[in-house]
Amino acid sequence: MQKSAPVPILAQAPLPVTMTAPINFKTIIGDAAFIGSNSSLVAPVTIGNGATVGAGSVITRDVADHSLAFERSKQLSKDNYQRPQKLKK
């Protein structure tokens, strides 16, 4: 019997665009920023230091420092927003 050369299982191919996107577009999240559950950040966006993104929002533009951003149809922002502090017992 004649031995054959090994056949690669996966051929080398260039990465699809979706896998190279993080290199081209960055999402930057600042210190003490809060991203609500089920939110989507559409890159490239920057979430500022201490900013809050409302739950279920789709953020398409940058959010300034210490701002509240929430979006359902049109993104709204409230400047100088402070999250309520929990009372300590």
N, C-alpha and C positions, 0 to 999 in steps of 0.2 A: 504494500500500500504506500501511496505517496502522500506525504504530509503537505497540507495546504497552509498558506499564510493566515495568521489570525485576522478575523474580520472585526472591525470596530463596531460596537453595539450602537453608538450614537455618532453620527457624522458631525464634524465641527462646522458650525454655522454662525454667522454674525448674530448678535443679540437683537431681538426685536426692539422697536422704538420704545415700547412700554417698559422695557427693562433698563433702557439707557436714560429714561426721563429724569431719575433722581440726580444724575450728573449735571443735567442741563438746567433744572429748576429746583430751587431750594425753598423749603418752608422753614422759617426760623421762629422758634418759640422762646420768648424772653423769660427771665427769672420770675418766679412766683406767679406765672400766668396760669389761668384756670380754663380748661377746655371742657365744656359741658358734654354729657354723654350723647352719643349718636350724632356728633357734629362732623362735618366734612370741611377740610381745609384744601382749597383748590390752589395748587402751587402755580406760580411762586407767590407766597404771601409771608408777611412778617407779623407775628403776634407780639406786641410790646410787653415790656416789663410790667407785671402786676395787672395785666389786662384780663378780662373775663369774656368768654365766648359762651353765649346761651346754648342750652341743650337743643339738639336737632337743627342747628344752624348750618348753612352752607356759606362759608366765608370765601369771598372772591377778591377782596381787597385788603390792604394792610390795616391792622388795628393799632391805634396809638397806645402809648404807655398809659396805664391806669384808666382804661376805657372799657365800657361794656359794649359788646357787639352781638347782635342777633339778627338773623336774616331769614325771612320766609319767602318774600318775593323781591323786596328791595332791602339791601343791607342798611341797617341803622346803627349809629354809634352814639353813645352818651359819654362826653368827656368828664374826666375827674371822678369816675365811679369808684365807690368803695364798697367791697363786699361786706355784708353784715357779719359781725363777729359772733360766734357762738358763746352763750353764757356759760361760764365755768362754774361748776357746783362745788 
